[in-house]
Amino acid sequence: MKKSSKNDYVLNQVKTPIDENIQLQQIAESANITKKALMENIISSYLHEEKVSELLPNMIDQNRRLSEFLNDLKEITIKNYASTEQMKNLLYEIAGLDDVFDKETQKFLEKEKQELGIKDDKD
């Protein structure tokens, strides 16, 4: 059923009590639209809300899966960082780099860790 025919079907099936009917008429007049247009807007809003409620569980599931993916990515990044640290330390040993250079490198790495939000193993 098309949206307009669905709206028409619902409009034809909706029977409002007299006081609600008068209230709808007053709202329609204050909004400068017809009562039929107001009811169509209400029905359209209801149908939209119904569609959103159908999509919401899927969106929640997608959000959960995205969260799991990002957590996995974070773990991989931390493991790669640890491997890079080990390679750096090995290269320092092989190259025999002096303490001054090593201290400057440590300061730089600490700054990078803070920016990335990576905690030290020392903590």
Rosetta blueprint (number, residue, H / E / L):
1 M L
2 K L
3 K H
4 S H
5 S H
6 K H
7 N H
8 D H
9 Y H
10 V H
11 L H
12 N H
13 Q H
14 V L
15 K L
16 T L
17 P L
18 I H
19 D H
20 E H
21 N H
22 I H
23 Q H
24 L H
25 Q H
26 Q H
27 I H
28 A H
29 E H
30 S H
31 A L
32 N L
33 I L
34 T L
35 K H
36 K H
37 A H
38 L H
39 M H
40 E H
41 N H
42 I H
43 I H
44 S H
45 S H
46 Y H
47 L H
48 H H
49 E H
50 E H
51 K H
52 V H
53 S H
54 E H
55 L H
56 L H
57 P H
58 N H
59 M H
60 I H
61 D H
62 Q H
63 N H
64 R H
65 R H
66 L H
67 S H
68 E H
69 F H
70 L H
71 N H
72 D H
73 L H
74 K H
75 E H
76 I H
77 T H
78 I H
79 K H
80 N H
81 Y H
82 A H
83 S H
84 T H
85 E H
86 Q H
87 M H
88 K H
89 N H
90 L H
91 L H
92 Y H
93 E H
94 I H
95 A H
96 G L
97 L L
98 D L
99 D H
100 V H
101 F H
102 D H
103 K H
104 E H
105 T H
106 Q H
107 K H
108 F H
109 L H
110 E H
111 K H
112 E H
113 K H
114 Q H
115 E H
116 L H
117 G L
118 I L
119 K L
120 D L
121 D L
122 K L
123 D L
